[in-house]
Amino acid sequence: MNISLPDSLKDFVDEQVKRRGYGTSSAYVRELIRKDQERQRLRGLLMEGGSSIPTGTADATYFNVQRDRVRRDTHG
């Protein structure tokens, strides 16, 4: 895939690669895409949760269980 950018955007990408320690502009773009995928996934989860029917009390135990679940799901 080739992407054409105006000079101002190319300069911005080049600066981000340099400042943030990416090896190439492709590595920077891949990271942006991964972040966008995660943002969309999170938005979907939030929308799903917002439209769901409450099933119990959201107390400290509930949040601890949810934190454990997220850690397990994100860290294998």
Secondary structure, 3 states (H helix, E strand, C coil): CCCCCCHHHHHHHHHHHHHHCCCCHHHHHHHHHHHHHHHHHHHHHHHHHHCCCCCCCCCHHHHHHHHHHHHHHHHC
